[in-house]
Amino acid sequence: MNELAINGGPKVRTKPWPPRGKRFDQRELKQLKEALAQNTLFYMYGRKTKEMCKKMARICGAKHVVACSSGSASLHGAIKACGVGPGDEVITSPITDAGTILGVIYEGALPVFADIDPLSYNITPKTVAARITSRTRAVIVVHLAGCPADIKPIVRMCKRRGIRVIEDCAQSWGARVGSRWVGTFGDIGCFSLNDFKHIGAGDGGLIVTNDEELYKLSWLSIDKCYDRMGIKRCLPFVAPNYRITELQSAVAIAQLGKVRGITSKRHRLGVRLTEKLAGIPGIRPHKVIKGGYGTYWFYLIQIDSDVLGVDPATFVKAVNAEGIPGGTGYVGPVYLSYEYLRKKTAFSHSRWPFTLARKSLKYGPGYCPNAETVMRSSLNFGIREELSAREIDDTAAAVRKVAAYYRSKR
Ligand SMILES: *Cc1c(COP(=O)(O)O)cnc(C)c1O
């Protein structure tokens, strides 16, 4: 067997990794020029935001689209539109971005975390059901890393109980279940246009829905509760200014034109990596649900330390030495890592909204066992549209080689 590169053996790959490609070109520039030529950058007066929302509706298959300033803003807007208020519980995933729960906390509601499936890293119908109480007002289903959660049964279950479903699709542009985009199954879908996502406009967020009422409430929720269509400004509730500008929408129009190409490329790369990793003892590829179409924002591999006798950090170091970039884990369960959740310090000198929580709601070690363990045993490989089959095959070859080495050492 080949000696590992980390021990002085030959590398699986000597060629450098492809550099980051050019994200913005003449198409974005043309849109930006047109936006500036309007002589207004306000979304209500210009045409770019309206056009961008229409384009998103057409692409994702939702009836209505609201644009705002960020993915976090879209989620906060969705929470408000769904009528989540003080003391309500919102079930979501503990493995996610801060933006998923910030709106929940701002509205005085309590995030309740459901455990994740150990191989798809998403919450499941079962783990959500286990967290439902009489206080549950909504569920935010995070489709992590571009791979769809088992959304259909979750929506069915929640509908029966009058619980709203919001889909956090910030990492899952173009991901589908069957032929339908994630974000169109629940009551509201939320997307991010931040600089790190599949497509970006610097910052920006989109709210998609098929419900006329939620659509109207979403606009109010992200624009100071100003009724831009009517004359009356009676402000029935408080809402932040999360407006998008025409400049962001202009860039987003051009980026939406590229989303199909970007996501289908990432899909092919992820599927190929899964195929190439199949059958390696001790290695478990990133799982996609049956009928799901993943668009791989990143790719996690579980390593079984019982089989390989090695920890993920040591394993990935050996893979890196073979000429393959990669790291370990993603984020830890937020109820353990966020100080404001552990110490109830969200709002300065007050312990609100945790003062409204039922006694039995307690965050701490053991709350979501899968979430706590799998993030400690996973490797994280970046998938980007600039990669080719070559990089995927080299990644799999390096993982195979390193796994074989450590198995032989047992
Ligand atoms: C990026 C992200 C968000 C927040 O998006 P921003 O545009 O950065 O506010 C929310 N949820 C998830 C899962 C994300 O990855």
The ligand as an SDF file (V2000), in Angstrom:
LIG
                    3D

 15 15  0  0  0  0  0  0  0  0999 V2000
  -26.5050   32.4930    5.7130 C   0  0  0  0  0  0  0  0  0  0  0  0
  -27.6000   31.9080    6.4910 C   0  0  0  0  0  0  0  0  0  0  0  0
  -28.6120   32.6890    7.0710 C   0  0  0  0  0  0  0  0  0  0  0  0
  -28.5650   34.1970    7.1540 C   0  0  0  0  0  0  0  0  0  0  0  0
  -28.3580   34.8330    5.9690 O   0  0  0  0  0  0  0  0  0  0  0  0
  -27.7430   36.3370    5.9730 P   0  0  0  0  0  0  0  0  0  0  0  0
  -28.0340   36.7990    4.5890 O   0  0  0  0  0  0  0  0  0  0  0  0
  -26.2810   36.1820    6.2490 O   0  0  0  0  0  0  0  0  0  0  0  0
  -28.4330   37.1150    6.9990 O   0  0  0  0  0  0  0  0  0  0  0  0
  -29.6740   32.0410    7.6860 C   0  0  0  0  0  0  0  0  0  0  0  0
  -29.7420   30.7210    7.7420 N   0  0  0  0  0  0  0  0  0  0  0  0
  -28.7840   29.9200    7.2340 C   0  0  0  0  0  0  0  0  0  0  0  0
  -28.9400   28.4490    7.3250 C   0  0  0  0  0  0  0  0  0  0  0  0
  -27.6600   30.4900    6.6030 C   0  0  0  0  0  0  0  0  0  0  0  0
  -26.7040   29.6980    6.1250 O   0  0  0  0  0  0  0  0  0  0  0  0
  1  2  1  0
  2  3  1  0
  2 14  2  0
  3  4  1  0
  3 10  2  0
  4  5  1  0
  5  6  1  0
  6  7  2  0
  6  8  1  0
  6  9  1  0
 10 11  1  0
 11 12  2  0
 12 13  1  0
 12 14  1  0
 14 15  1  0
M  END
$$$$
